[in-house]
Amino acid sequence: MKKILYHEKNFKENDMASIKDIRLIVRCSKMYYEEGMKQEEIGGKLEISKATVSRLLNLAKELGIVKITVENPYSKESIELEKSLEDKFGLQEVIIADVNSNDESEVKREIAREAAKYLQRILKQDTLIGIASGTTLAEIPKYIQNNRMNKFTFVPIVGGSGQSRAEIQSNNIAVRFAKAFNADYKILHAPAMVEKLESKCAFIDDPGIKSVLSLSKNLDVALIGIGSSTSKSTVNMVAEFIKPSELVEMKEQGAVADVCNIFIDENGKSDIFETNKRVIGIDISQLKSTPITIAIAGNIEKAQAIWGVINAKLINVLITDKITAQAMLTNEVK
């Protein structure tokens, strides 16, 4: 009774009789939580105000008459791991796909599912979304569940990667996202990288290409994959534009990752790699200034690459798998 008296100061005088009636508190709680009645209905039946019903329900929780628990079907370990990574790397949000496997295709599939759910949660109308290239990004649109028109515009933020695997190039991925969301898209009619710097100048001065590239300055969201300098898929994607000798040289210089075909080392530095100057697409400063930049990347071989991208402060949201996340948390990324 002492606890009830403590709360009496929060109620009007004509409510006192109600809040002292334990039977009434229990009855009110059962009607609301077990019978599914609305507060207004309960008030009418018990001849008390809706406000009093609300106070009785709150008091029931404070007195322990009603105990509410959240049953979490999602891995408790994953939630704790997400929070630990957010704190360690200063990220806005980390999402860990509930997959504990080294199977590359399975990991990509589950990461793509989580990315689809995240995008459906955060995208607002009149949003401009930058789209990079990559195998995992290409998987995401198939998991989008949408049945309305949206005022989104999906924009490629890096040129096409030659003739190799057209389905994972930025233009095609942007189109697939637009179709999944019933939204708009742009096309960037330019290669991902050129052999000579003079060629890049010719491309970016083209009015059509320039108009699309200029949108990278005003992105609300950027969706990027992370390539690893040791990954065969990364090497294959840039093979048409970078000579084998250049790849060897970049590895010797410490390249660990590429984002939009921009290579960086484990400390997040990019200006030491000559090939970065020949990329046609978003630049590092534009990526850093994008309010939400989401990295979609998994598999343990990419842990060091993800580490480098975080050190470069290029992203604030990471969607990855459990094994990779654990490696990053324990610094086992070498």
HELIX and SHEET records of a PDB file:
HELIX    1   1 LYS A    2  HIS A    7  1                                   6    
HELIX    2   2 GLU A    8  ASN A   10  5                                   3    
HELIX    3   3 GLU A   13  ASP A   15  5                                   3    
HELIX    4   4 MET A   16  ILE A   19  1                                   4    
HELIX    5   5 ILE A   22  SER A   29  1                                   8    
HELIX    6   6 LYS A   30  GLU A   34  3                                   5    
HELIX    7   7 GLN A   39  LEU A   46  1                                   8    
HELIX    8   8 LYS A   50  GLU A   62  1                                  13    
HELIX    9   9 LYS A   76  PHE A   89  1                                  14    
HELIX   10  10 GLU A  104  ILE A  122  1                                  19    
HELIX   11  11 THR A  135  GLU A  139  1                                   5    
HELIX   12  12 ILE A  140  TYR A  143  5                                   4    
HELIX   13  13 ALA A  166  ILE A  168  5                                   3    
HELIX   14  14 SER A  170  PHE A  181  1                                  12    
HELIX   15  15 LEU A  197  ILE A  204  1                                   8    
HELIX   16  16 PRO A  207  LEU A  213  1                                   7    
HELIX   17  17 SER A  214  ASN A  218  5                                   5    
HELIX   18  18 LYS A  232  VAL A  238  1                                   7    
HELIX   19  19 PRO A  244  GLU A  252  1                                   9    
HELIX   20  20 GLU A  274  ARG A  278  5                                   5    
HELIX   21  21 ILE A  284  SER A  289  1                                   6    
HELIX   22  22 ILE A  300  LYS A  302  5                                   3    
HELIX   23  23 ALA A  303  ASN A  311  1                                   9    
HELIX   24  24 LYS A  322  LEU A  329  1                                   8    
SHEET    1   A 7 GLU A  93  ALA A  97  0                                        
SHEET    2   A 7 VAL A 317  ASP A 321  1                                        
SHEET    3   A 7 ILE A 292  ILE A 296  1                                        
SHEET    4   A 7 VAL A 221  GLY A 225  1                                        
SHEET    5   A 7 THR A 127  ILE A 131  1                                        
SHEET    6   A 7 PHE A 152  PRO A 156  1                                        
SHEET    7   A 7 ASP A 184  TYR A 185  1                                        
SHEET    1   B 3 GLY A 227  SER A 228  0                                        
SHEET    2   B 3 ALA A 255  VAL A 259 -1                                        
SHEET    3   B 3 ILE A 262  ASP A 265 -1                                        
END                                                                             
